[in-house]
Every structure is written in C-alpha cells, then in structure tokens.
Amino acid sequence: MMRFLATIAFVLLAAIPAAAQDRAWVQVEAHPTLRETEERARAYAATLKDVGAYRLSSGWYSIAVGPYSTTEAEAELARYKAAGLVPADTFIADGASYERRVWPAGARMQDPASDSAAPSATVAAPATAAPAAAAPAALPDETPFEARQSEARLDRTARLEIQTALKWEGVYSSTIDAAFGPGTRRAMADWQSAQGYEPTGVLTSRQRAELVDDYKAQIARLGMTPVDEPEAGIRIEMPMGLVKFDRYEPPFVHYASRGDSGVTALLISERGDQSTLFGLYDVMQTLEIVPLEGPRERSSRSFTLTGKNDRLQSYTHAELTGGMVKGFSLIWPPSADPKLMQRAVAMMKDSLDSVPNVALDDTLGEATEEQRADMLSGLELRKPEATHSGFFVDARGAVLTTTNGLEACRRITIGPELEMTLAATDAAQGLALLRPGRTLAPIGFAEFAPGVPRLRSDIAVAGFSYGEVLDLPVLTYGVLADLKGLSGEENVDRLELDALPGDTGGPVLDASGAVIGMLLATPDGARQLPEQVRYAADASAVGAFLTANGIDPRSSSATGALPPAELSRRAADMTVPVSCWN
C-alpha cells in the first residue's frame, strides 16, 4: 500500500512542471513604455479575449493573449493571422521572460513555471539529503558561422533584449525593432571591441548572455516598479530599489533614499494653469536640488530642468495636462552610476501618466519641527555665498553697492533671480556699480542731498540686515558723528549706529529722505573699532564715481523731516538685496 501511495505522489509531483511547461501565450507586440503598452493593450482587448500586458525581464513590456496550452496557442495564432487581427511577426511565447502582469489593473499573473498550486498533502522529505545541484555549465564559445546559426533561432523578444542592452551600453542609437541590420551589427562589433572580443559583428551565445545578463543586473539594481500614487493622481515607474516613500508636502510627494543609495525623488502634483507651470519652473530653480549648471527647457505645456554640481545631479520634468501640473524630480550623488541614473530618468519620463481630475490636496501631510523659513515644502532653498545691500541710482535699474567680495562672485543678483553685471568698481573708495541684464523700471531711485549734511543730525541706513529673510529693508537709525574718518580721511563720513553686515552697501538717508552716502564695510586690520562706529562714502565721492561711469546723479529738492512710515516707504522703493553666488 505504501509503495502504491508513493508512486501516486511521485506521479503528481512530476506532473506539476509538465503542466507548467505546456503553457503558452500568443505574443503580439512589445513596447519600451508602460503608457504605450496600456494603450495598445486596450485596443487589442476590443477585438480579442484574454489580452494581458506583462513586464519583461529586459525592462520592456509585451502584449500577449493567453495563457493557453501550446496546442491551443498555435491554433489561436493561426486563427488570428488568418483573420488579420495580429501582426505578421506575432509568435508563441512560453512566458519565461514575463516578470509580472501590469494590465489590466488589478489582474494577477500566474507564474508560467508553476501553473497549479502545490498539493495540499505534505510530502515527507527523503531521509538522506539530495546532492547539491551542479552549477550550470558555461556556454561554449562559437565560430561566427555557429553564432549566426544560434542567432537565427532567437525569437523576437530575445532580439529586442539584445538591441535594448546594446543601447544601454551606449553603442546603439537606432530603432529597437528586433531587426539586426547594419546599425545593429556595428553596435555588436563596437561592444565586442570594448570587451576585448574579436569584432565580428555577430555575438556568440556566450557574448549574448553576458551582454543581456549585465543589462538585467543593472536594471535590477534600479528596481524599476510601476507606482500608482492615488493622492497625487500619478502613475509612473520609479527606481524603488533606490528610493522609498517618505511623506507628503504639497505640491510634492517626497521619496527618501533607500539604504545608502543617496538617491531621492519627488513627484509633483498640483492644480493650475500655464502660469502655475511657469511659476513652478522659476521656483524649482531656487532650490538646492536644482544646481545652477545645466540646460533648461520650457515650452507652453512643459519644462525640463537638469543640474549638476560637485554634490549632486538632478533631473526635473513637469507638464500641464487637464488643468493640473504633474511631474517628477530624480536627484542622485556624483558617486551614482550616471548611465543607470539616465536610464531611470528615461523610464520615469516615458511612463509618467496623469490621472484626470486628481491632484495633491494642499492640506495633505503634517507639519514637522524641521520647518524653516528658508525651506519650501520640505526642500532647501539655494543660499547665496553672501548677501548685503545696494540701491537704485537711475531709472534704468543701475545699482550702487559695496565692492566687498563682489569680484570673486561667479554670479550676482538683486533678489534671488535678477542677474546683474559688475560694470565698474573703485576699490579705494569701496564703490561698485551693477547694471541689469535686461531693462528695469524701479519704483524709485536715489536722490542725493545737494549740500553738506549737518553734523550730529539724525540719519538712517536702509539695508537687508538679515539677508533675504525679510522682503523689505530694515531702517537702522543713528547719528552723523563726523564729516571725515577718525584719522582725518576725506570723502567719508563717520556714523554712530548699530548696523549689521547685511546693511553694508545700503543708502544713508537724512531726515528728508535724501541720500547723503553709502554704508561701507567694516575695515579689516589689527585695529578693532567700537561696534557703533561705521564709515560711509559721502555724497561727493558717490556722485563723482557715478558721473565717471555715465550716470547723472539726481539731486533732491525735499525739505523737512519725513514721518517714519514715509521714510521707510521711500527707502524700500530704492533699496535692494545684492547676493553673491558661487
């Protein structure tokens, strides 16, 4: 009896792989992107039953009908071709390269290698351990003739894989179409040369395995996975082997680094129109994750930002669709494989899909202790090397400021965005003139006091004492202590006031709002002046510098003291933050 039961168990177990081997699909098409695959699958489903889409081990997607037994699949293929329902190159696939089913949504794919569930009965293990399985033998190398013969037996999926892997290696740039023409042959020869093989232009079985296996290993490192983000209304493939979901901070979904990958990502989702898209384009460029160096592209419906510095590289893409702005950013360290990251970027961009009428709720997410004024939705704003003050001196937007450190700046702006050119300097006087890259029309500009200011009179310095933390300048009040320096220096006034480094370069105003000078930087040297002792370039020195550089200083006709609110308004109209970027 026991022998009879053992025989039955053996037959049942042997039948399982046999059944799995008799599963087949009619594969009709293959595509590189999920979006294109889903569109084509829906089209086929309108005329064929049992249509599904599967992710292939190569990273591509196939559209297939089934599964059937091999006999049934062959019959269905013949019927479809006779009716003209499928392409002429449609073939029978065994499903070995199908990793998972991706369409229809929610459908599950049965593993082609194990069609049936395991028997519920527990089978006892043999008393002695089975010998370890032998390692697979290395593929034999082949002559060019043998390589062509083995190549001729490749199905369409295998050919697509080879072309995709060649493209990944950077030696193939033409269409991935499974046709091994002159371009593919050249790419094969180039790859062979790079690997130290004879460049025959025909890969041997061993070389094909090496090429494709290496490509698959790289793709596996990325862990590209279809992500359906319901709150953001985005479907996209993401490198989930390198990142993991972190939090919501509208308009971003944050993905943190997985392990020590150093890679992070964002999904972008908000309601809006073209002005929203353009505003996001400007805002993203103020963030640390978008370095200044790199191309920028903007059209009426989308934008792309790439950036690179010695700390990170990033790629950002966003597009306007159906009254919503959707997109993504991928950020990686310089140590990451650039080819791998560019492949991830390409797959994310190709697969980006917007769910209609769904965008991140502005109230989603929770406030954290890490919130700061110099952050935007959880992202660091780019910070300048230094920020001090300056003021408009004509109606075309020329700005007077201090020379302090400007000549070492790679980029100078007033505010975070408006670039200025260093047009002239007077190092001895500490004066610098900036001109805008485009025409400006400032609300107000400096009007200079026509006479000598009264000693011990009240003065005020307008400046960005706290950098760009505040949008408007701060007025710091003081007294005009002397019309020369402590050592008798000409063309400077000595002030008594408690100014901060950010005020340097700001206008010194009398009670009427007229400019009587420009605040200079604290002198360097061994002699340390008291904190409330500051110098200003006087109006005569400033006027001579401006005149020498083609600007006619305007004289003030104001008389009498202004109310504090009016003095603040006049100062705000002319004073700007001057930022140095490196």
Order of alpha helices (4+ residues) and beta strands (2+ residues): alpha-beta-alpha-beta-beta-alpha-beta-beta-alpha-alpha-alpha-alpha-beta-beta-beta-beta-beta-alpha-beta-beta-beta-beta-alpha-beta-beta-beta-beta-beta-beta-beta-beta-beta-beta-beta-beta-beta-beta-beta-alpha-beta-alpha-beta
